[in-house]
Amino acid sequence: MPVTLENGETLNVITLEDAVNIADAGNLKSLLIRALANRNETHIVLEHATDLDVTAVQLLWATQHEARRCGIGFTFEGTVPKEISAALADAGFEKLSVSENR
């Protein structure tokens, strides 16, 4: 499965792997909503993602926007592949903040 969620006491970790596209959008949206609902800091892991289509990028952008509005931490964790980083920057992520730790 290209999208998974680990819920911790204070941290959510959503991992995207391989190509994440419109077929995965419903699952990604559901996991992002669950992550925001528990109000824990959320980290997005993209190290093993090979491609994000526009739907996935839009969902991540909207979640980041809502997290900031609500005062919830939202960052990318670990190494973000160059192609993914460029797609996120093109989509309007002001700064691609990356956390190295969980």
N, C-alpha and C positions, 0 to 999 in steps of 0.2 A: 504494500500500500504506500503510495507516494506521500501521504500526509498523516502524521501521528501527533498526538498530544500526550504529554506527561504532566499531570497535575501534582504539584508538591504543596507543602504547607504554605509557602510564601512565593513560589515561583512556578509559572507555567512554561513548558518548553514545547514548542511546536516545530517539528522537523519535516522539511520538505525534501523529497528525494526524487531523482530521475526527472522526467518531464512532468510538470504540473500544468494541466490544461483545463479546458471547459468541462471535461468529464469528471474532474476532481473538484470542481468549484463548489458544489453543494456540501461535500464533506469538509473542505477547507473553511467555508463560511460558518458551518456549524461549530467547528473547533475554535475558530476565532471568537465567535459569540460566547461560547462556554468560557473561554479564557478571560474575556472582558467581564463576564458576569460575576466571576469570583473575585475580581478586583486585585488579583495578584499581579506582580510584575510579570511581563511576558517576554520571553526570548524566542526569536525565530532562528532556526538553524538551517542554513542553505548550503552547507559544505558539499553535500552530495546531490544537489539539484543540478540538472543539466540544462533545463529550460523552464521559464515561467511564461505562460501566455498572458495576454493583456488582462484576462479575467482574474488570474492569480495576483498580478501586480495591483490591479484595482482593489481587490479585497485587502491586500496588505496595506495599501495606502489608506483606505478608509478606516481600517483598524488602528493604524498608527495615529491618524487624526482624532479618532474617538478616544483612544487611550490618553493622548495628551490633553484633550478637553476635560477628561475625568480625573486627571492627575495620576494615571497609572503608567508605570514604567513600560516601555516597549522598545526593545533593541534587537539587533541582529547579533548572533553569537558565533564566534569562530571565524573562519575564513569564508568570505563570500566570493564565489567565482567571478572573475572579471566580467564575463558576459552578463551575468545576473546583476552585478553591481551597476553596470552601464544601463541596463533596462530599468532598474529602480531609480537611478538618477534621472533618466529621461522622463519617468513618470511623475517627477516632482518631489521625491524625497529630498528635503532640503539638505540633510546631512545623513549619511549612512553611518549611524553610530553602531559600533561593534563592541560587544563585550567578549572578553577572552575566557571568562570563567562562568561556572554555574553557581 
